[in-house]
């Protein structure tokens, strides 16, 4: 893992912001590449004065958005039956794709609607496939872009902060990214519940 971190540091140091953009596009599409190994090394370089952390966040968010759009349009153009038939193939396991993972994202989407494209960006294992059910149902593009950008932006900011302050310590980043991601998601859900109850009280 240490070698992987060093290689990614070298890659990001070479290609700078475009390296962050390309890697985050891959991570946000159907290729299983953890964002914890992309943004923190770039933010670490920013802490060393070699990059700008705000541009790291910008290019990381834009890369996430492009990857999500790839999944969105693939699901929309291929359709649900074709996508399910593809994830049943043997090669799909090498991309960590399977029928259960896609079903889980669909149930999540049906439960929370378009908002799931925002919440799903903060949940590991759901983040990469939450755009598929949005494409299946032909969710309107504008809300999809809004929710996806908002969720991806928050997640990238969390990882950038961890990389900036913890440097290249991959174990600490993985540990705290899951904890912080959970608390951020909990705070968002709690805020939504409070807003819902307040509106209901005002109507009554």
LUMTOR-694253 format. One line per 2 residues: number of its first residue (from 1); for each residue z, y, x of N, C-alpha, C. Coordinates in steps of 0.02 Angstrom, whole numbers, plus 50000, padded with zeros to 5 digits. Layout:
! LUMTOR-694253
NUM> Z/Y/X/Z/Y/X/Z/Y/X | ...
! end
This chain:
! LUMTOR-694253
1> 50000/49940/50042/50000/50000/50000/50000/50063/50043 | 50036/50058/50099/50036/50116/50145/49967/50131/50171
3> 49928/50078/50186/49859/50088/50210/49816/50120/50156 | 49827/50099/50093/49789/50128/50038/49803/50203/50032
5> 49867/50220/50036/49887/50291/50032/49854/50332/50088 | 49855/50304/50149/49826/50340/50205/49750/50347/50197
7> 49717/50295/50171/49645/50298/50159/49628/50350/50106 | 49669/50353/50053/49657/50402/50000/49669/50473/50026
9> 49721/50480/50068/49733/50545/50098/49673/50568/50139 | 49645/50520/50177/49586/50536/50217/49526/50552/50174
11> 49517/50515/50119/49461/50527/50074/49466/50596/50041 | 49526/50610/50015/49536/50675/49981/49530/50732/50032
13> 49556/50720/50092/49552/50772/50144/49479/50787/50163 | 49436/50735/50158/49366/50743/50176/49327/50778/50121
15> 49335/50752/50059/49295/50778/50003/49332/50832/49962 | 49395/50842/49979/49436/50893/49945/49434/50886/49869
17> 49420/50940/49835/49427/50941/49762/49377/50896/49727 | 49317/50888/49756/49267/50844/49726/49289/50771/49731
19> 49326/50755/49784/49354/50688/49790/49404/50674/49735 | 49447/50724/49721/49495/50718/49666/49458/50710/49599
21> 49407/50751/49589/49368/50749/49527/49336/50680/49516 | 49303/50654/49567/49268/50590/49561/49317/50532/49549
23> 49371/50531/49588/49421/50477/49581/49455/50479/49513 | 49470/50539/49488/49502/50544/49422/49453/50527/49366
25> 49388/50540/49377/49338/50518/49328/49337/50442/49324 | 49339/50410/49382/49341/50337/49383/49404/50311/49351
27> 49461/50342/49367/49526/50320/49340/49529/50326/49265 | 49498/50378/49238/49503/50392/49166/49452/50352/49125
29> 49404/50321/49159/49355/50279/49124/49382/50208/49121 | 49338/50159/49120/49359/50090/49111/49377/50054/49176
31> 49375/50089/49233/49391/50058/49297/49466/50067/49310 | 49503/50013/49322/49576/50016/49330/49596/50044/49398
33> 49601/50109/49402/49621/50141/49465/49677/50190/49448 | 49739/50176/49470/49796/50216/49448/49794/50288/49473
35> 49807/50334/49427/49807/50405/49444/49864/50423/49491 | 49916/50380/49494/49972/50391/49540/49950/50388/49613
37> 49891/50359/49625/49866/50353/49693/49813/50406/49709 | 49802/50452/49663/49750/50504/49673/49781/50573/49678
39> 49814/50595/49625/49840/50663/49622/49897/50675/49672 | 49947/50631/49676/50002/50644/49724/49979/50653/49797
41> 49933/50611/49824/49910/50624/49892/49877/50693/49899 | 49838/50713/49848/49805/50778/49851/49856/50834/49848
43> 49908/50825/49806/49961/50876/49802/50001/50878/49866 | 50008/50820/49898/50043/50818/49963/50004/50859/50014
45> 49938/50852/50015/49897/50893/50060/49904/50967/50043 | 49912/50983/49979/49923/51052/49959/49989/51078/49986
47> 50040/51035/49987/50105/51056/50014/50101/51069/50089 | 50049/51039/50121/50039/51050/50193/49992/51109/50207
49> 49971/51143/50153/49928/51201/50160/49854/51185/50168 | 49835/51121/50157/49766/51101/50166/49725/51108/50102
51> 49759/51112/50045/49725/51120/49981/49766/51166/49937 | 49737/51185/49880/49772/51227/49831/49794/51182/49774
53> 49859/51179/49760/49884/51132/49710/49857/51148/49640 | 49843/51212/49626/49817/51230/49560/49745/51205/49552
55> 49707/51206/49606/49639/51179/49602/49640/51103/49598 | 49690/51073/49630/49698/51000/49623/49710/50981/49550
57> 49753/51020/49517/49767/51008/49446/49704/51019/49404 | 49668/51073/49418/49607/51088/49380/49555/51033/49387
59> 49539/51014/49449/49488/50963/49460/49511/50895/49436 | 49576/50881/49442/49602/50817/49417/49597/50813/49341
61> 49612/50868/49307/49607/50869/49234/49535/50863/49211 | 49490/50899/49245/49418/50895/49227/49390/50826/49239
63> 49412/50793/49293/49391/50724/49306/49415/50677/49252 | 49478/50685/49230/49505/50644/49176/49466/50654/49112
65> 49447/50716/49098/49409/50731/49038/49341/50698/49040 | 49307/50701/49097/49241/50670/49103/49245/50595/49094
67> 49295/50563/49125/49304/50491/49117/49317/50472/49044 | 49357/50512/49010/49371/50499/48939/49308/50507/48897
69> 49267/50556/48914/49204/50565/48877/49156/50507/48888 | 49157/50478/48948/49115/50419/48961/49134/50362/48913
71> 49199/50348/48909/49223/50296/48863/49207/50313/48790 | 49217/50377/48773/49205/50400/48704/49133/50388/48682
73> 49085/50408/48724/49015/50401/48707/48991/50328/48713 | 49020/50290/48759/49003/50219/48763/49024/50183/48699
75> 49085/50196/48677/49110/50164/48616/49070/50187/48555 | 49051/50251/48554/49013/50277/48497/48942/50247/48495
77> 48910/50240/48553/48841/50216/48555/48836/50140/48549 | 48882/50104/48581/48879/50031/48579/48908/50004/48515
79> 48961/50035/48490/48992/50011/48428/49048/49962/48443 | 49091/49953/48393/49150/49911/48401/49134/49838/48416
81> 49088/49805/48380/49073/49734/48394/49049/49722/48465 | 49006/49766/48490/48979/49757/48557/49033/49765/48610
83> 49076/49816/48601/49129/49828/48650/49177/49768/48651 | 49194/49742/48593/49239/49684/48591/49207/49623/48622
85> 49143/49615/48613/49109/49558/48644/49107/49565/48720 | 49102/49627/48744/49100/49639/48816/49168/49626/48849
87> 49222/49647/48816/49288/49638/48847/49310/49565/48845 | 49273/49523/48808/49289/49451/48808/49255/49414/48866
89> 49209/49449/48900/49174/49417/48956/49221/49407/49015 | 49202/49359/49059/49245/49343/49116/49253/49401/49164
91> 49199/49439/49174/49202/49494/49222/49248/49550/49199 | 49264/49553/49134/49306/49607/49108/49377/49604/49138
93> 49399/49543/49155/49467/49537/49183/49473/49571/49250 | 49418/49578/49286/49420/49612/49351/49429/49688/49342
95> 49413/49712/49283/49424/49782/49266/49489/49791/49226 | 49528/49736/49223/49591/49735/49186/49581/49752/49112
97> 49523/49732/49086/49508/49742/49015/49513/49676/48978 | 49540/49679/48918/49543/49620/48876/49547/49642/48803
99> 49539/49594/48759/49537/49609/48688/49604/49638/48664 | 49660/49612/48690/49725/49636/48668/49736/49710/48685
101> 49712/49730/48745/49721/49799/48765/49681/49847/48721 | 49621/49827/48702/49580/49869/48658/49610/49870/48588
103> 49635/49813/48565/49667/49809/48499/49729/49854/48497 | 49767/49854/48552/49827/49895/48555/49809/49969/48550
105> 49755/49989/48583/49734/50059/48580/49710/50077/48510 | 49677/50029/48477/49653/50042/48408/49712/50051/48360
107> 49762/50007/48366/49820/50013/48322/49856/50079/48334 | 49860/50099/48396/49892/50162/48414/49853/50221/48384
109> 49787/50216/48386/49744/50269/48359/49751/50272/48283 | 49751/50214/48250/49756/50212/48178/49824/50238/48154
111> 49875/50229/48196/49943/50250/48177/49951/50325/48184 | 49925/50354/48238/49936/50425/48252/49874/50469/48242
113> 49817/50437/48228/49756/50476/48216/49732/50510/48279 | 49700/50568/48271/49672/50604/48328/49725/50625/48378
115> 49787/50633/48355/49842/50652/48401/49853/50599/48455 | 49833/50537/48441/49843/50483/48489/49802/50494/48553
117> 49747/50531/48548/49708/50546/48609/49746/50593/48655 | 49796/50628/48627/49841/50669/48668/49900/50628/48693
119> 49934/50594/48647/49993/50555/48666/49975/50497/48712 | 49917/50466/48699/49897/50408/48739/49885/50424/48812
121> 49869/50488/48827/49857/50507/48897/49921/50505/48938 | 49979/50502/48904/50043/50501/48939/50073/50431/48944
123> 50036/50382/48920/50062/50313/48919/50020/50269/48964 | 50051/50239/49015/50014/50192/49059/49985/50134/49019
125> 49928/50109/49040/49892/50053/49009/49856/50073/48945 | 49877/50127/48913/49843/50152/48853/49796/50208/48873
127> 49814/50244/48926/49778/50304/48946/49703/50292/48956 | 49685/50236/48987/49615/50224/49004/49573/50203/48944
129> 49604/50175/48892/49564/50146/48837/49573/50183/48770 | 49615/50234/48768/49627/50269/48705/49565/50305/48680
131> 49517/50319/48724/49456/50353/48703/49409/50306/48665 | 49417/50241/48673/49373/50193/48640/49378/50196/48564
133> 49439/50191/48535/49442/50196/48461/49420/50264/48435 | 49428/50316/48475/49403/50382/48455/49327/50381/48449
135> 49295/50344/48494/49223/50336/48490/49202/50291/48433 | 49240/50237/48421/49225/50192/48365/49222/50229/48299
137> 49272/50272/48288/49279/50308/48225/49239/50373/48223 | 49203/50387/48278/49164/50449/48283/49207/50510/48270
139> 49263/50513/48303/49308/50571/48299/49270/50633/48320 | 49282/50688/48286/49247/50751/48301/49260/50770/48374
141> 49208/50796/48406/49211/50809/48477/49261/50863/48496 | 49265/50917/48458/49308/50973/48476/49382/50953/48479
143> 49409/50921/48426/49479/50899/48431/49490/50847/48485 | 49440/50804/48496/49446/50754/48549/49452/50788/48617
145> 49410/50838/48629/49413/50874/48692/49479/50911/48700 | 49503/50941/48646/49565/50979/48648/49625/50934/48664
147> 49633/50880/48625/49690/50835/48635/49687/50800/48703 | 49627/50778/48722/49620/50743/48786/49635/50788/48845
149> 49609/50849/48842/49622/50896/48897/49695/50914/48901 | 49728/50923/48844/49799/50941/48843/49841/50884/48872
151> 49828/50823/48849/49866/50766/48874/49854/50752/48947 | 49790/50754/48967/49773/50742/49037/49801/50796/49082
153> 49800/50858/49058/49827/50914/49098/49901/50907/49111 | 49939/50886/49060/50011/50876/49068/50025/50820/49118
155> 49988/50765/49111/49998/50707/49156/49981/50725/49228 | 49927/50761/49238/49907/50781/49306/49959/50829/49336
157> 49985/50874/49295/50037/50920/49319/50100/50882/49342 | 50119/50831/49303/50177/50789/49321/50165/50756/49389
159> 50107/50725/49397/50091/50690/49460/50085/50739/49518 | 50056/50798/49505/50049/50848/49558/50117/50872/49582
161> 50163/50882/49535/50230/50904/49553/50265/50851/49595 | 50258/50788/49575/50289/50734/49613/50259/50729/49683
163> 50193/50733/49688/50161/50729/49753/50179/50788/49798 | 50186/50846/49768/50201/50907/49806/50271/50903/49835
165> 50319/50876/49797/50388/50876/49819/50410/50812/49854 | 50378/50754/49836/50396/50691/49868/50347/50671/49922
167> 50293/50709/49931/50245/50694/49984/50208/50630/49970 | 50202/50586/50020/50163/50525/50015/50206/50464/50000
169> 50267/50475/49975/50312/50419/49960/50290/50386/49894 | 50250/50334/49899/50219/50303/49841/50271/50272/49794
171> 50325/50243/49822/50375/50210/49781/50412/50260/49737 | 50432/50316/49765/50466/50368/49726/50420/50397/49673
173> 50357/50407/49691/50309/50435/49643/50300/50389/49583 | 50291/50324/49596/50282/50275/49542/50345/50273/49498
175> 50403/50274/49530/50466/50270/49492/50476/50330/49446 | 50468/50389/49475/50482/50449/49436/50425/50468/49389
177> 50363/50448/49405/50308/50464/49359/50317/50430/49292 | 50340/50368/49293/50353/50332/49230/50411/50363/49192
179> 50465/50382/49229/50523/50411/49196/50506/50479/49167 | 50474/50522/49206/50457/50589/49182/50407/50585/49125
181> 50358/50539/49132/50309/50531/49079/50342/50511/49013 | 50393/50468/49017/50429/50448/48957/50466/50506/48926
183> 50501/50546/48967/50539/50602/48941/50493/50656/48912 | 50436/50667/48944/50388/50716/48917/50363/50693/48849
185> 50345/50629/48844/50321/50602/48781/50375/50606/48727 | 50437/50590/48746/50493/50593/48698/50503/50664/48673
187> 50500/50713/48719/50509/50783/48700/50454/50806/48652 | 50393/50784/48665/50337/50803/48622/50345/50773/48552
189> 50363/50709/48549/50373/50676/48485/50430/50707/48446 | 50484/50724/48481/50541/50756/48449/50521/50824/48420
191> 50482/50862/48458/50458/50927/48434/50415/50920/48372 | 50372/50869/48372/50329/50858/48313/50370/50840/48252
193> 50421/50799/48262/50465/50780/48205/50501/50841/48178 | 50526/50884/48222/50561/50944/48200/50515/50990/48162
195> 50453/50999/48187/50405/51041/48152/50388/51012/48083 | 50379/50946/48080/50363/50913/48016/50420/50922/47966
197> 50482/50911/47988/50540/50918/47943/50549/50990/47921 | 50535/51037/47966/50542/51108/47949/50490/51128/47896
199> 50429/51106/47904/50377/51121/47855/50393/51090/47787 | 50418/51028/47789/50436/50994/47727/50493/51031/47692
201> 50541/51056/47731/50598/51093/47702/50573/51158/47672 | 50526/51193/47705/50501/51256/47679/50463/51245/47614
203> 50424/51191/47611/50386/51177/47549/50433/51161/47492 | 50487/51124/47506/50534/51107/47452/50573/51169/47430
! end
